[in-house]
Amino acid sequence: MSTTTKPQNIGDLRESGYEVLSVKQEIRKNLIKNIKSGQNLFPGIIGFDESVLPQMENAILAGQDIILLGERGQAKSRIIRSLVSLLDDEIPVMEGCELNDDPFKPICLHCKNKIAAEGDRAKISWLPREMRYAEKLATPDITVADLIGEIDPIKVAEGRYLSDELTIHYGLIPRTNRGIFCMNELPDLSERIQVSLFNLMQERDIQIKGYRIMLPLDVFLVSSANPEDYTNRGRIITPLKDRYGAQIRTHYPKTTAQEMGIVEQEYTRFDDTSEQVTVPDYMKELVAEITALARRSPDVNQRSGVSLRVSIANYETVLSSAFKRSLKHKEKAAPRVSDLPAIVASTLGKLEMESVEEGREFKVVEELTKKAVLNTFGRHFKPRDFEDLVAKFEEGFTLETGSDIPSSDYVKNLPQIGEASKLIKRIEPSEDPAAIASAMEFILEGLHLNRRINRDQSGGHMIYTA
């Protein structure tokens, strides 16, 4: 509908035959249309196709308010924000109304008075979907006035009586009328503030101070919570939990492929890095494996969770380490096993350790990295595949690796590793020196962790020997 043909007042809107739907009816209508057309309902959400998303669809079709329950870094906020795409492009509202009033059924006194005075000539405006979403992070300083409303002293000073409804300054929830309101980290909301949501959740209205008004709000309420919050930082009081129609449990990716799909989608990209650095698939797999192992480690607090941001930050870190090498040696680069020590900085701040003594956190990350290399190597090779290479080491062959060694030095040693050079093709079919260097390090470290060859450290370099 073009701007010139849109109804501009209530009379025009009535003549157009426009039907005003509640926000839940509107979202439900658009979801049904998308399901019938086979459209991707939640673009950018990976790994939830058989778990979370079907439950979301069921809740929307049932017209239920939703609480998403899950540990940090499980895309709860992204799922909630994606609901905006299920709203109509725009809806008609009373012009200048802070409550986005339905022109046919206004709820605020100002709009009622305006319609009583102007009738069908009362002006309307069109509210885009982006303006119909609001969210609030539960923090200790939140008040009922922030969410619901309060007396505005300025309006009282202008000469209105305290009993006048027009003295009210409406809070965030009333100003999201006919839209979606999200309360993030709901358990962190104090219990007395949670009580103020009771009427909104059940009777679909709110009460403000001692005013004799009952605003029948039309709000789709969606919240997020971390299971840890139920016992550690706070809780959702039982009467409020009871009012949510659906409690949906999110989870971390179930496969490394899903984990890396999310990482590829979310990591911070720089054009100059992308031009200089290529990442072999087994290195991506290795980054995801480190996070997967952390989620099972007894040294890591599993109640707190291990966020996807661990994988994203670690991926960015190994890319940066490889890019730095490309700058120093003026060559293209690929992440190597020798770049992995750099992830300590991007990992430690995101893991909550279980009673690990001071200073041992670094050892935990190192052990996770070694185990990840061992597991990833085992998915691609068997140690006996490299009997020829192990024999060369036993004859006195040594090989030095390090994150600052140019790729050309690795390629020079390629003829000396015999049959192993053919096995490299299994994981790296290209002839790119950077990729070959990465594959050689991966194989050497895999053999060392399988106790087939030895490894000594000299400064920042590793020397592999018999």
N, C-alpha and C positions, 0 to 999 in steps of 0.2 A: 504494500500500500504506500503510494508516494505521499510526500508531505502535503501536497496540495489537495489530495483526495481524502486524507484522514479527517474524521469528524473532529471538529474544534470545540464543540460544546455538547451538553448533555442531550439536547434535542437531536442534533445530527447523529450522535451515537445511537440513540434509540431508533431512529429511522434506518440506520445501517443494519439493524438486526444483530448487532454484536452481543454475544452471550458472555457474561462474566462468570468465570469458573473460580473455585477456590484454588489456592496454590497447589494443594495435593491432587486435586482433580486435573489441573493443568499439567503437572509433571507426569501423572499417570497416563494422561492422553498422549503426550509426546513419547513416553516410553513404549506404549503399545504400538505407536506408529513406527518407531525405530526397530522394535522386535520384528514386526511384520516385514520391514524392508531389509532386514539382515544387517543393519548398520551397527558398527562398533559402538556400544553404548558408553564405554569408559576407555577412551583412547589413552595410551601411555601407561596403563595399568597392566603389569606383567605378573603372571603366576597365580592369579586369583580366578581364572576362568571357570574352574570346577569347584570353587569353595566360596569365597567371599561375594563375588559378583552375582551369582544366582540368588544368594540370600538377600542382597541389596534389591534386586529386581522384585523378589517376592514381597519385601517390605513396602516398596513403593506401590506395587499393585494393590496391596492391602490397605494403603493409606496410613501407614504407621510411622510414628516418629522413631528415630534410629539412634542407637549408641554404638559406636565402633570401639571395640575393646582389643587392645594389642600393645606390644612393647614398642619402644621407640624405633623409628625408621622403618615402619611397615606401611607407609603410604596412606595413612588414615586421613590426613589433611588433604592430600591430592584427590582421594576418592570423593570426599565431601565437596570440595570445590568443583569437581567435575559435574556435580548435580546441576550446576547453573546452566549447563548446556541443554538440560531438559525443560527449561523455562521457555515460554514464548519469547520471540524477539523483542516484543514490547507490549505493554498493556496500558489501557487508559486509566488515568487517575485524576482526581480533582486538582486543578491548577493551584500550585502554591501550598498544597497540603503536606505537612511533615509526616502524616501517617499513611500516605499513599492511598487515600480513601477511594473505595469503589464509587463511581459517580451515581450508581443506582441505589446503593445502600451505604451512605456515609455514616461513620461512627463518631467523628469528632464534632464538637459543638460549633466550631468555626464553619465547617462545611455545611452543616445542617442549616445554620443561619443564612449562609450564602445562597443555598438552594431555595430556602423559603423566600428570600428577597428577589432572586433573579430567575428562578424556575429553570426551564430548559435552556435559557440563555447562559447559564453558568458555564464558565470556561473549563475545559479539560486539557491535560497534556499527556504525552506518551512517555512512559518510563521504560528504558531499555533493561534487558535482563541483567546486565552487569551491575546495575544500581539496586538490584533486589536481593543482594547477598551481603550478609554482615557476619563477622565472627569476632569472638572475644576470647582471649587467653585468660583462664582463671588465675588470678593473682591475689595475694593477701589484701590488697588495697581496694578491691572491688566492693561497691556498695549497692544496696537495693536501688538507690537513686540512679546509678550508672545504667542498670539493666532495665528498670521499670519506669522510674520518673520521680520528680521532686517539685516542690514549689519553687518558682522562679522569682527571687526577690526583686529583680528589675521590673517584672510585670506588676508586682504588688506596688512598687514605688511609683508606677505610672498611674495609679489611682484605682486599680481593680480591688475588689474585696477578696479576702482569703477564701471565701466560699465559692468564688467564681472558678469554674473549670478552666477558663482561659489563662489562669495564673500558672498552670502546670507546664513544667518543662519535661517532655517525654524522654524516656531513656532509650537505649539502643534497640531493645526488642520491639517496643511499639513503633519505632521509626523503621523497622524492617517488616511492618505489616504487609501482607500479600507477597512475602518473599521467604527466603531460606535464612535461618539464623543458626550459627554454629557456636557451641561453647566448647572450646578446646581444653583438655585436661580437667574435665568436670569434677573429679574427686577433690581437686585443690580448692574448689569453691567452698567457702565456709558453710556449715550446716544451716545457719539462719538465712543465708542467701539462697540456698537450695530450696528452702521452704517457700520462698517468694515465687518459685516457679510452679508450684502445685496447680494453681488455677489455670495458668497458661497451658499446662500439659493435659488437663482433664476437661475443665469447663470451657477452655479456649478463650478465656478473658483474663484481664489483670485488674488489680485494685491498687489505687495510689493513695497513700496516706489515709486521711479520714474523709476523702471525697466520696460522695454518693454517686459514683460512676462505675459502670461495668463495661469496659471496652471489649467487645467481642473480636479479638484479633484473629487474623488468618495467617498463621506462621507455621512453616514446616521446620521443626526443631531437630537438629542433628548434632550429636556431641561425640567427643572422643575421650578415651580414658586409657590409662596404663594399668594392667592388672596389679602391678606393684603398689599402686596408689590405694588399693582397697585396704591394705594393711599397714603401709609404711607412712605415707604422707597425709593421707586423708581417706575418706570413703564417700560413696554415694549413698545417701540415706535411703532406707528401704522404700518409703512411700514414693520417692522420686523415681527409683529404679522401676517400680511397679508401673509407673505411668508411661514408660517407653514401650512401644509396641514390639520392637525388635532389638536384641542385643547380638551383634555380629562380631565374631572373633576373627581378627586378622592374623597373619602368620608371616614368617620369613620365607624366601624362595625355597622350594623343595629340591631344586637341582642347581648345579653350577651353571648350566646353560641359562636358566632363568635369571640367576644372580648377575651374570655377565651381560645379559640382555638389558637389564636395568642400568647397570654401570655404563654401558655404551650409550644409553639414552640420556644419562644424567651428568656425566663428568664434564668438567669445564674444558671447552675446546679452545685452542689457539691455532690460528692458521699456520704460523711458522713451525710449530711443533708437529702438526699433522703432515707438513711437507717433508720434514726431516726424519720422523720416527714412524716405524711400522712395528706393530705388536703381534708376535706369533700367537696362534691360538692356545698353545700349551701354557704360555705366560699368562694369558687371560684366565685360563683354567686354574692356574696356580694361585693367582690373586683371590679368586673366588673360594678356593679350597682353604686358604688361611682363615677366612671369615667363617666358613662352615665348621672348621675345627674349633675355632674360638667359641662357637655356639654349643659345643659339646664338652668343652674343657672344664674340669673340676676346679681349675684355678681362676675361672672367670665367673662372676656373679650372673647366673642365668635368669634370675628374677628381673634384673635390670635390663637384660637383653643385649644383643650385639647388633647394632644398627647396620643397615645397608650402607650408611655413610662411611663405615669402615672400609668396605670394598671400593667405594667411589674414591675416597681420599687416597687409599693405597695405590689404586690404578693411576691416579694423577701424579703420585709421587714417583713411581717407577718410570712413567713417561718423562717426567722432568729430569730424572737422573740420566736417562738415555739422551734426552735433548741436550743436556749440559755436555755430555761426551761428544755429541755431534758438533757442538760449537768449538770445543777444544781442538778436535782433530780434523775439523772441516770435512766431515764425511756424514753419510746417513747412518742412523743408529737404530738398534732394536733393544728393548729391555732385556737384561740378563739376570741370572741368578745372583751375580755379584752386585746388582742394584738393590736387592731385597733388604739389606740392612738399613737402607734409608727409610723403610716403612715404619720403623720404630716411632719416629716423630709423629706420623699420621695415625698410628694405632693406639698408643698408650692413653691418650686423652679420651678415647672413646670406649675403653674397657674399664669396667669396675671389677677390681680383683677381689678374690675371696681370701681374706686374711693372709695375704702374701707378705712376707717380711720386706722391710724397706730395701729397695734396690734390686729385688728379684723380679720386678715387672719386666725388665729387659730380657731376663732369661726366659720368662714365659713366652714372650713374643718370638724369641730365637727358636725355642722348641716348637712352637706352632709353625714357624716357617720351614724348619727342617722336615717336620712331619708332612707338610703340604707338598714339598718337593718329592719326598719319598712316595706319597700316594699318587701324585700326578705322573711321576716316572713309571710307576707300576701299571698305570692304565695304558701306557704306550709301549713299554718294553718289558723284557725279562732280563735279569742280570746275565743269564747265560748267553744272551744274544751277543755279548761283547767279550767272549772268551779271547778272541784274537787281540783286542785292545788291552785286556788285562795282562796277557802274555807279554806284550811290548813293554808295559810298565815293569813287569818282573825282570825284564832284560835290561832295565836301567833307564827307560824313557821317562822324562818328566815334562810337565806342562804347567805353565804359570798363567793364572787368570786374574782379572781385576777390573773394576768398573772404569778405570782410567786407561786401560790398554786399548789401542786402536784395533779395529776389526781386521785390518790387513795382517796383523801379527798372528791372528788365529788361522787365517786362510793359509798362511805359509806353512803351518803345521799340519794342514789337512792331509797331504800325501803320507805323512808319517803315522797316521792312526789307522791305516789299512782298511779292512772291511768295515770299520765303524763309519767311514765316510759315506758308505752306501746306506747305512741305517739312518743317517741324518736325514736322508730323503723322505723317510717315513713321516717325519714331523715338519720338515722344511724342504719343500720341493724346489724353491727358488735358488738362484745362484748369487743372491745378494750377500755380500761379505758380512754385513751387520747381522743378518738373520742366521748365517752359518755360525758366527761367533756365539750367538745366543744359544743355538742348538748344542754346540760343543760344550758350553758351560753346563747346560741342563743335564746332558748325558754324564759328564764327569762328576757332577755333584750327586746324581742319582746312583752312580756306581760307588761313590764314597759312602753314601748313607746306607747302601746295601752291603757295606763292608767288603767290597771287592778291591778297592784301591785306597791308599792313604792320602791324607791332606794335611799339609802344614801351612801355618800362617806366617807370612813375612811382611811386616808393615801392613799395608792395606791390600796385599796380594795373597792369593791362595796358590800353593804349589802342590800339584797332584803327583804322587810317587807310588812305588810299589808298596 
